Amino acid sequence: MKKLFFVIFSCLALLSQVSCEKSEVSEFTDTPIIEAYLEPGDYLTVKVKRQIPFAGNVQYSADDINNLILTVSYNGGTHLLTALGNGVYIDSSIIVNEGENYSVSFHFNSKFVSAYTYIPSKPQNMTQSATEIAIAKLDTTSGPPSQGSQPDPIQINWSNTDGSYYLILVENIESVLDPIRDFGDNDPPGNLFRKSPTKLGVEEIRAMEFQYYGTHRIILYHVLPDYATLYDSNSTSSQNLSNPSTSIINGYGIFTGLNSDTLYVEVTE
């Protein structure tokens, strides 16, 4: 399930490439980018990336991104993470648990880099208004369907008494995708889509959002404010990078906890 969550976020990949636009920044500082989504049941894993500036002739620090000394602290203890290559660090003895606090730290470019987060509670009382939705095969030659011909949206409800952030991801899990419409010469869309973060306790999934027939899983993520803030960043200029996550010191990126629950819906013709 964690792999699905990575699909949600391509922002960090862009962030690492546009961090030093010539028109906005005259001096480049080699600052690490942290990427970690901690979910209950997973091993504690952290990825560290290097910025890729547009400006030429920049000077990088001598730090080896694959040979950093990363430590994680939780439950009053400190553990050294193992480097796997490509900036990935892991401790397979640490299983992420709900309600726990985690902090990671290391030295980079003569600075002490640190980040912290906690794991929010699993979504409670998640329900759906329907387990099946029938959508007629769409003929693109006759134009889009009228609003009146669309089936009722599927309503997802959950408890959110404290106004936390939640986000829904819908994924078709069929091995062979059966499209609802003809995509013509366009590239076919992916097998999943997502909704924007919300602080409500309800979300609607409309028929027109589905691209394929078959079984879909609806994953409701309980996310933290730092994730919602990064999601809402529509541009990745160096101005955005001057305001990194408040949970990260001397670095950019995301170090956040999440928790989820799952329902299923069948899309039929």
Legacy VTK file of the C-alpha trace (Angstrom):
# vtk DataFile Version 3.0
C-alpha trace
ASCII
DATASET POLYDATA
POINTS 269 float
0.000 0.000 0.000
2.902 2.328 0.659
3.971 2.047 -2.984
0.597 3.436 -3.958
1.189 6.425 -1.766
4.445 7.185 -3.556
2.448 7.518 -6.771
0.496 10.331 -5.173
3.586 12.442 -4.873
5.764 13.363 -7.840
6.392 16.822 -6.402
9.685 15.855 -4.774
11.068 14.567 -8.055
10.320 17.938 -9.612
11.520 19.759 -6.530
14.954 18.149 -6.790
15.361 19.383 -10.370
14.140 22.980 -10.214
15.750 24.132 -7.038
18.025 26.741 -8.507
16.555 28.792 -11.337
19.047 31.262 -12.810
16.490 34.043 -12.847
15.746 33.741 -9.138
18.831 32.420 -7.367
22.414 33.645 -7.763
24.008 31.330 -5.212
23.475 27.602 -4.816
23.578 25.888 -1.428
23.873 22.111 -1.470
20.904 21.233 0.747
19.539 17.656 1.029
16.001 16.633 0.128
14.377 14.102 2.451
11.569 11.807 1.345
9.833 9.467 3.795
6.233 8.312 4.171
5.928 6.262 7.357
2.935 3.932 7.540
2.106 1.310 10.193
3.412 -2.151 9.340
6.256 -0.915 7.113
9.967 -0.920 7.828
11.300 2.524 8.663
12.738 3.779 5.364
14.142 7.201 4.437
15.373 8.462 1.070
17.834 11.347 0.735
18.202 13.151 -2.589
20.448 15.859 -3.938
19.165 18.968 -5.660
19.774 19.247 -9.408
20.186 22.977 -10.134
19.524 24.622 -13.478
22.524 26.863 -12.984
25.856 25.494 -14.136
29.208 25.426 -12.357
27.705 24.959 -8.893
29.739 23.491 -6.080
28.493 20.407 -4.276
29.560 19.345 -0.832
31.906 16.388 -0.480
29.195 14.312 1.221
28.417 10.959 -0.380
24.621 10.718 -0.618
24.937 6.921 -0.320
27.262 6.912 2.662
25.667 9.249 5.190
25.301 8.396 8.867
21.546 8.496 9.420
20.145 7.814 12.862
16.516 7.497 13.885
15.183 8.048 17.382
11.963 6.612 18.790
10.749 5.148 22.064
13.759 6.633 23.845
16.306 4.767 21.710
18.574 5.677 18.796
19.216 3.394 15.808
21.620 3.602 12.881
19.996 3.155 9.478
21.563 0.914 6.817
22.369 2.360 3.382
20.876 0.394 0.459
22.124 2.647 -2.362
20.402 5.354 -4.420
20.043 7.428 -1.259
17.789 4.860 0.456
18.308 4.084 4.151
16.422 1.483 6.193
16.235 -0.265 9.523
14.449 -3.597 9.052
14.266 -4.068 12.824
11.952 -1.068 13.207
8.312 -1.612 12.274
6.363 1.645 12.115
3.478 1.760 14.602
0.451 3.988 15.020
0.803 6.768 17.576
4.598 6.683 17.753
6.958 9.616 17.186
10.018 9.320 14.944
12.933 11.659 14.284
15.827 11.249 11.874
19.123 13.157 11.822
22.422 13.301 9.921
25.165 15.740 8.937
25.281 17.166 5.424
27.333 20.042 4.023
28.626 20.863 7.528
25.076 21.238 8.873
23.034 19.131 11.264
19.930 17.984 9.397
16.925 16.683 11.325
13.269 15.854 10.803
10.462 14.534 12.957
6.943 13.184 12.570
4.322 10.993 14.212
1.939 8.327 12.938
-1.722 9.439 12.977
-4.625 7.149 13.860
-6.266 4.830 11.354
-9.429 6.308 9.769
-12.500 5.442 11.817
-16.007 4.428 10.700
-15.273 4.503 6.972
-18.400 3.692 4.934
-19.533 3.876 1.301
-22.955 4.591 -0.187
-22.593 1.874 -2.843
-20.361 -1.100 -3.588
-21.122 -1.063 -7.327
-21.557 1.618 -9.960
-22.817 0.991 -13.509
-21.349 3.171 -16.252
-22.361 2.833 -19.901
-19.604 2.409 -22.477
-18.869 5.871 -23.842
-18.817 6.550 -27.592
-16.466 9.491 -28.089
-17.964 10.237 -31.511
-21.235 11.279 -29.892
-19.595 13.618 -27.407
-19.516 13.534 -23.611
-22.527 12.145 -21.709
-25.056 14.572 -20.320
-25.027 15.269 -16.608
-28.472 13.700 -16.260
-27.294 10.361 -17.650
-24.598 9.928 -15.022
-25.206 7.543 -12.093
-25.185 8.964 -8.600
-21.704 9.514 -7.161
-20.377 7.165 -4.507
-20.224 8.906 -1.158
-17.457 7.993 1.265
-17.938 8.940 4.922
-15.698 8.689 7.961
-15.350 10.190 11.437
-13.315 13.397 11.622
-14.167 15.116 14.879
-10.847 16.982 15.149
-10.683 18.387 11.603
-7.682 16.290 10.537
-6.538 16.025 6.922
-7.643 13.051 4.832
-7.056 12.072 1.227
-8.666 9.422 -0.996
-6.852 7.350 -3.609
-8.839 5.127 -6.005
-6.985 2.332 -7.809
-8.158 -0.184 -10.396
-6.611 -3.528 -9.369
-7.445 -5.566 -12.493
-4.501 -7.258 -14.264
-5.968 -6.226 -17.642
-7.538 -2.789 -17.931
-10.911 -2.499 -19.700
-11.427 1.166 -20.689
-14.794 2.860 -20.311
-14.119 5.161 -23.266
-11.972 5.253 -26.382
-8.892 7.361 -25.682
-8.158 7.803 -29.377
-4.610 8.878 -30.133
-4.061 10.056 -26.566
-2.031 8.046 -24.094
-4.358 6.018 -21.850
-4.619 7.325 -18.288
-3.142 5.467 -15.347
-5.069 2.971 -13.280
-5.545 5.294 -10.309
-6.706 8.762 -9.400
-6.808 10.771 -6.201
-8.817 13.494 -4.519
-7.404 16.628 -2.925
-6.743 16.632 0.828
-9.809 17.551 2.865
-10.563 18.398 6.482
-14.135 17.144 6.165
-15.518 13.682 6.875
-17.081 13.061 3.477
-15.963 12.801 -0.152
-17.802 12.016 -3.388
-16.399 9.893 -6.223
-18.163 10.711 -9.486
-18.730 8.280 -12.339
-16.774 10.417 -14.786
-13.651 10.030 -12.631
-13.457 6.299 -13.379
-11.531 5.385 -16.526
-11.786 1.595 -16.451
-14.224 -1.176 -15.551
-13.501 -3.705 -12.840
-12.625 -3.790 -9.153
-11.276 -0.633 -7.555
-9.965 -0.149 -4.060
-10.741 3.096 -2.299
-7.935 3.964 0.102
-8.617 6.658 2.675
-5.391 8.134 4.058
-5.190 10.035 7.334
-2.371 12.483 6.556
-0.574 15.232 8.440
-0.638 18.981 7.671
2.866 18.935 6.145
1.691 16.486 3.493
-1.382 18.588 2.705
0.802 21.699 2.405
3.193 20.037 -0.031
0.265 18.665 -2.047
-1.222 22.143 -2.367
2.033 23.625 -3.692
1.144 24.109 -7.347
4.593 25.332 -8.361
8.066 24.196 -7.444
10.114 27.329 -7.883
13.050 28.241 -5.698
10.709 30.584 -3.832
8.736 27.561 -2.603
11.955 25.873 -1.598
12.854 28.749 0.685
9.977 27.601 2.890
10.629 23.911 3.596
8.501 21.672 5.792
8.478 22.915 9.380
9.348 19.392 10.529
12.663 19.460 8.624
15.638 21.552 9.753
18.441 22.372 7.267
16.738 20.377 4.537
13.814 20.250 2.139
11.249 17.611 1.266
8.787 15.554 3.287
9.148 13.404 6.415
5.639 12.452 7.379
3.433 9.794 8.903
0.171 8.433 7.510
-2.403 5.740 8.181
-5.136 4.243 6.013
-8.198 2.068 5.622
-9.597 0.488 2.449
-12.965 -0.233 0.836
-13.785 -1.682 -2.605
-16.141 -0.778 -5.428
-17.010 -2.611 -8.631
-17.403 -0.591 -11.852
-19.667 -2.426 -14.312
-20.998 -1.724 -17.777
LINES 1 270
269 0 1 2 3 4 5 6 7 8 9 10 11 12 13 14 15 16 17 18 19 20 21 22 23 24 25 26 27 28 29 30 31 32 33 34 35 36 37 38 39 40 41 42 43 44 45 46 47 48 49 50 51 52 53 54 55 56 57 58 59 60 61 62 63 64 65 66 67 68 69 70 71 72 73 74 75 76 77 78 79 80 81 82 83 84 85 86 87 88 89 90 91 92 93 94 95 96 97 98 99 100 101 102 103 104 105 106 107 108 109 110 111 112 113 114 115 116 117 118 119 120 121 122 123 124 125 126 127 128 129 130 131 132 133 134 135 136 137 138 139 140 141 142 143 144 145 146 147 148 149 150 151 152 153 154 155 156 157 158 159 160 161 162 163 164 165 166 167 168 169 170 171 172 173 174 175 176 177 178 179 180 181 182 183 184 185 186 187 188 189 190 191 192 193 194 195 196 197 198 199 200 201 202 203 204 205 206 207 208 209 210 211 212 213 214 215 216 217 218 219 220 221 222 223 224 225 226 227 228 229 230 231 232 233 234 235 236 237 238 239 240 241 242 243 244 245 246 247 248 249 250 251 252 253 254 255 256 257 258 259 260 261 262 263 264 265 266 267 268
